[in-house]
Amino acid sequence: MRRLTFVSALCLSCILFVSPTDVIAQMDPWANVRGSGASASQMITYDEGQTYGADPNAILQDPSQNYDFVELPAAHLSPVRLDTDLMAPLLDFQNRQSDKELLILESQAQNDGTPTLLLGAQFRASAFASWSNRADKFNYLGRFPPDFTGRTASDIRLVHANQGFVVHAAPWVSGYLETLFSDVFSFPAFNQGSFQMRQAYVTLGNLNEFPVYAFLGKKNVSFGNMGTLSPFSQSVVWHYFAPLAEGGGIGYDGGFIHVSATALNGSRGIRVADSEVRGELNNFAANGTLTVLESRDVDFTIGGGYLHGTIYDGPAAEHLDPGVTGPMNGAWDANANLRLGVFHLAGEYVSTLNEWPVTGHQVIAYRAEGALDLSPVWLSASWSEGIQGAKTDEFQFNQQLVLGCEYRMAPNVKFSLEYIRSLGFAPLINITTVSDKSVRQSTFLLGVTVAI
């Protein structure tokens, strides 16, 4: 209880000492992730018609004015430049997981046809302290179980550093490349992190001319939503079902409706996607989002998706070996997001079609979340759970509660504090031999996210 009180007090102090009407916070490069706020790369026009560049100092000179936001003419932009407003959501590890190609296409639509290179980077650092009631069993899903021993753990590290490159090569052709240094993707050896080409694909289309587009390459598969309202930690849904694989697809963006279909290469994907035979396009995904209502005060979207082949198909709990596979076991997704003024609600439910042979049970994950946007402060609560066993099984569930407080000290810098309560220990590798549903873990995490 004292720990929860400490978190609540710190979050309350953020609200008391930072004005929720802070004008700089309105210029949020993560705005098109959470669907609110203005873009910092846009120009600002006073009511009198006087135009200023997107400089926070220019806004602060007269914060009493009402501002309209208009696009900066492409002719005034350098062909090689930083674009934080585009890169912040593209490199975000938590949100816009299933439709990031739309961000590239929207940027392409604003380009005048001149070959352009847009650059950006993101840094995510964290410090945490954690306690578990069972020795050697830490189930906070932001780290791998073998990383810590005993009943306590503490850690400070740069979790991710990813770099993004968008090339607008021609009016209908763009490319995206994302490299990633990660200090948590190198288990089980402590080999000072890994460096990888996380995503690399091209988009073909121009939303100004035609609502249909195509994409080819290695990318986050368009399946479900896989987002979260928490400021730093991902939900159980992402850990269980967010796919990353190679293939190609087509999409349709009609404004209020967005649908896509993806053909995936066979065998094991980088995350979650799997099928029996390599060398064939024998896996696929479909996804859709419908904006039911969009206004100044209310936004409501619903979505759904299907992934034909998942890693929950083999006789062993193994996520890396392409030789461990079995009959296709698809998954379906339903999700919804609602904004009522400053209040946000989000929910998602994902389930496999069939039982996972390892556990004899369908694999299910869901999340229920709420948040309060008091810009530049963001307060959130998230409950998510993964279920893959019966009530009598030690591997029945992984449960996670996240209470979060985020403070945007600058348009591209976020500090966050989270209390994470993790229940159950059922790692999806060796799940039948090491699981313990009595595990209870508490984690306090301080996170810093910087985007350029």
Residue, then its C-alpha position, 0 to 999 in steps of 0.5 A: m500500500r505504501r508503494l502505491t501511495f508513493v506512486s499516487a503522490l508523485c503523479l499528483s505532484c506532476i499535475l500540481f506543478v505543471s499546467p495542463t494548458d501548457v502550450i508546448a504540450q499541444m505540439d506533440p510529435w506522438a499526437n498521431v499515436r494517441g490521436s490528440g494534439a498538434s504536429a510540431s512540424q506544421m506551421i502555426t497561423y494566428d487568427e489575424g493571418q500572421t504565419y510563424g514557423a513551428d517554434p515553441n518560442a514563437i507560440l509562447q510570445d502570445p499564448s492567448q491566441n487561438y491557433d490553426f495548424v496548416e501544412l508547411p509547403a514542401a518547397h520550403l523543406s530540405p530534401v534531407r532533414l530530421d522529421t521528428d513528427l513522422m519518426a516518433p510514431l514510426l519508431d514507437f514500440q507501443n502503439r500504431q503497430s498494425d498500420k505504420e505504413l499509413l504514416i509513410l503514405e501520409s508523409q508521401a502525400q505531402n511531398d512534392g515529388t522531389p526525392t527526399l530522405l527523412l531521418g529520425a531516432q528514438f532512445r528508450a532508457s529505464a531504471f527499475a527495482s523489483w521484488s518477487n515472492r519466489a526466488d529466481k522467478f521474475n515475470y515482468l514481461g519487459r525483461f526475460p526471466p533468465d535475466f535475474t536471480g534471487r528475490t530482488a532485482s534492479d536494473i538500469r539500461l538503454v532498453h532500445a535505440n532505434q533509427g529510422f529512414v524514410v525515402h520518398a523516391a517518387p510520387w508513388v514510391s517510398g521506402y522505410l528502414e529501421t535499425l535497432f540496438s536492443d539490450v533486452f533482445s539478446f537472451p540468454a547470454f549477457n553479450q552487451g545487446s544486439f543490433q538488427m535490421r528491425q524493419a525494411y519495406v517499400t510502399l507503393g501508392n499515393l493517397n492523394e490520388f488513389p486510396v489503394y496502396a501496396f507494401l513489400g518487405k519486413k514489417n510489423v504485420s497488420f494484425g490487431n491493434m497491439g497498442t497500450l495506454s501505458p506510458f512505457s510498458q507493453s501489454v500482455v497482448w503485445h507479448y503474446f500476439a504482435p507479429l513481425a514477418e516478411g511478405g507483401g500486401i495491399g491496403y485501402d484507406g478510405g478515411f473512416i475505414h482502413v483494411s489490409a491483407t498481407a501474404l506472409n512467407g512460410s516458416r517461422g516469422i521474426r515474431v509470432a507468425d509461423s507455418e509448416v513449410r518455408g519457400e512458399l507464401n502459405n501464411f496470411a493476415a487480414n486487418g481492418t479498422l472502422t472510425v465510428l465517430e470522430s469529432r473534437d470531443v469524441d473519437f471511437t474506433i473499432g477493429g478486428g483482424y485474423l492471422h492464419g498461422t501462429i507459433y502456438d501450433g507445435p508440440a514444444a514451447e519454442h519461439l525460435d526454432p523453425g523446426v518446431t511446428g505443426p498444423m496451422n493454428g490461426a488467431w483472431d482479434a477484436n479491439a476498440n478505442l474510445r476518447l471522451g474529451v480527456f478520457h481514453l478507454a481501450g480494449e483488445y481480445v485475441s484468441t487462437l482458433n485451436e488448442w496449443p498442443v503444448t498446453g492443451h488449451q487455446v491461447i488467449a490474451y486481452r487488455a482493458e485500459g483507461a487514461l486521463d490526458l492532462s497534457p503534458v501529464w498522462l495518467s493511465a491504468s492497464w490490466s492485461e492477461g494471457i491465458q493458456g491453461a486450465k485452472t488446475d495448471e501452474f501455467q494457467f495465466n500471466q497477469q499484469l497491472v500497470l499504473g502509469c504517470e507520464y510527463r512530457m517535459a518537451p514535445n519530443v521527450k517523455f518521462s514516465l513512472e510505472y508501478i507494475r504488479s505481475l501475477g503468475f509465472a508462465p514463460l512461453i518457453n519451457i512453460t510446462t516445467v517452470s511455471d508457478k501461478s503463485v508468483r507475485q512480483s512488484t516493479f517500480l519503473l522509471g522510463v525516459t523516451v527521447a525522439i528526434 
